[in-house]
Amino acid sequence: MGLYFYLLLVLLSVSQLSHALETITSKAEFDQLLSDERVVVIEFMSSMCGSCKEFAPTFEKLAKAVKSAILAKIDIDIPEGMAIARSTGALEQGIPAVAVFASRNKPEFVMGGELKSKRELMAELRRKIGGLSRRDDGFYTKK
């Protein structure tokens, strides 16, 4: 029984790692992420924003539920994060903002300023990426 318990723990820890929410801290990381052929969903947030703190658990649940796109977050409190938010138009949306990169560098915002539930965001994501091609591993690919 000890070996089976150990294997179960290993499998659980690996499954938790596969759902880890990536945090982008530099323009180079952001550019590398966008160069990937897979669809990317990014939350623009601030650690000082009350609405962002309230929304954080929802986005974490979304990250665990969505297995067909890469999910990441960018903190606009750091200079690189602010620069990325400005360049993508996230600040004009209001924060927290959730952007889908389903084409090569043009974001489509599914949330900006107002909070949405996981269910509402899942429906928005289906509308934005549902018709795209999928790879063998299940990830949607950009247009």
N, C-alpha and C positions, 0 to 999 in steps of 0.2 A: 504494500500500500504506500510506503514511503516514496518509492520511485514514481508511482503514478501521480502522487500529490505534487512532487517536484516538477514533473513534466507539465502538469496543469498550471502551476505557477509560472513556468517559463512561457507557455503559450499565452497566458493572460498578459504577461508583461510585453511580449512581442505585439500582441493585438493592440495594446495601449499605445505602443510606439508608433504603430502604423496610422493612428488617428491623431498624432501630435499636431497641434496648430503651430505652424511656422510663424516666427516673428521676423519681419524684414527690417533691418537696421541700416542699410546703405543703398545708395543708388545702384551700385554694382550688383548687389543681391536682387534688387528689383528688376534690373535689366536681364539678369540671368533667368529669373523666374518667368519673365515675359517671353524670353526666347524659346522656352519650352513649347512644344506643340500642343500640350494639354491645356484645357480651359482652366483659368485661374480666377478665384473669387477672393477679393481682398476687403477686409474691414479697415477703414480709416478711423482711428480712435485717439482719445487723449486720456491719459491716466488721471487727469484733473477734472474730467467731465463727468458729472453725475449721471447723465443719460447713458454715457459710454459704460460706466460701471454697472448700471442696471441692465444694459444690453449684453454684456460680456458672457453671462451664462447661456444666453440664447445662441450666440454665435458659436460657443464651444459645443453646444448640442448639435448645431447645424454641421460643424466640422466632423463630428463623430458619425452623423447620419449620411453625409454626402461622400460617396466613395467613387464618384465619377468625375471629380474635379479636384484641383489643388486649392486648399483654403489657407489663407495667411492673414496676418494683420500688420498694420503699420501704425506706430505711435507718432502722432504729429508733434509731440512734445520735444522730440529730438530734431535737430536742424535738418538732417537728411530726410526724415519722415515728413517734415513740413514742406520741404522742397518737392518731394514726390507728390504730396497732396495738392500742392499748387499746380504742378505740371499736368496732373490728370483731371483737374476740375473738381476734386473732392470737396474742397473748402466751400465752393459755391453751393454744394448740395446740403451742407450742414453735417455736423457729426453727432453721433456715429453715422458713417456712410458705408454702404456695401456696394462694391463695384464688381461687375463680371467682365473679365477680359476674354471674350469669345472670338475676337478677331485680333490681329497682330498688335496693336498698341492702343486701341480705342476702347475705353471702358464704357460700359452701359451700367448706369446706377439703378439698383433695385431697391435701395433705401437711402435716404438722406435726411438726417435730422430727426425724423419721426421714427419711433420704435415700431418694429413689426415682430410678429410672432414667428417661431420656427416654421409653422405651417404656411404662413403667408410668404415667407422667404423661399420655402421649397417650391411653392406654386410659381413664384416669379422666376426661379432658376429653371424650372421645367419649361416655361415659356421662352426663356432666352437661349437655352442650350439643347432643348429636347430634340430639335431637328438636325443637330450636328452629327457628324460621323463619330463612331467609337472605335477605339483601338481594341486589340485582343484582350487587354487587361481591364477593359470596361471604362477607361477614361475617355471623355469627349475630347475631340481635337478641334483646334481653332479653325475658323474659316480661312 
